[in-house]
Amino acid sequence: MGEEAVDVVIVSHDRPLPLAALLGDLGDQSEPPGSVTVVDDSERRTDWGARFPGLPLSTIQPRTRSFITAAKNAGAREGRGALVAFIDDDNRIPRELLASLARDLREHPTWGAVLPGVVYHRKPELVWVYATPFRADRWEFELLGRNRPRDPAWEHRILPTDALPNLCVVRREALEAVGGFDEQFPVNSSADLCQRLKSAGWQVVADTGILTRHDVEPPGVTGYWAEHTVRDPERARREVADWFRFHRRWGPGGRGFALRASYHALGFLLPELVAVGIRPARHRLRLLVALGRGYREGLVGPLSEPPAPRKSGPGRPDDRPTPPAARAR
């Protein structure tokens, strides 16, 4: 496949079992990846290349924790393929996934990025999310299909999206043109990338004819929505700060922003606080302090303008990106 191959980037931190399962799935793809780069800043080091000799795999092991965004950028710089897949380490992917997403981008030169629909690995009849377009007020995303049974009316469609959670394939030309992921958002930077791609004239869509399986706790597990939060106070702090920074850049601005943002943040902060109380957690006080620090840093911490795109995409760049119209596949 040469330059047409898909380079895969996986970021991992202290989750060797899910990562090993994902690497096994990559070894079974109908269209093999051009390269696989694992950015693993776990405390316990693993020679992933030795464990999976059949994959074109290299491992970056930072000396200190790099967090997701910087790790994605580091992994993307290792490849040379025209397409880059960013896959969270807790995915289980079907055999045709890379080939199908790559076909989407090859057949649609105006698309800068595409993500699949997502179901729960442990309850595949249940949707994690189909797509994430903005709500009309731009304070939240519509989590289409979230925690509902699979719905044929939402599948096999091209849907608008304003974020790229969990797994996506990005055209390298588009990624490099906008300067990659913005490391001012250490954990949750995919929504910001999505907006910058759109501002540069690229389309960003979800293809729900392609499904991946997210191996996270499904509904029914106590406090399932905060699985990552309760395990990792440092990540939780940065995720909260990223939410406020994102809305400072892309959400409704104007007078009273801090008050309005704080009000809308209750929609996710209150459930996080409930989960800290009801789930087993070794560091409850650390978690509470981390959430409070993230709130303050996100509201008042520094935030510079996004890097200017080096060139425009094939569409008409807009001053304020809006979701493309949904259309049947």
Helices and strands as residue ranges (DSSP letters): G 2-4, E 6-12, H 16-26, E 35-40, H 48-51, E 57-60, H 67-76, E 83-88, E 91-92, H 97-107, E 111-120, E 127-129, E 157-160, E 167-171, H 172-177, H 190-199, E 203-214, G 224-226, H 227-231, H 233-250, H 257-278, H 284-300, E 327-328
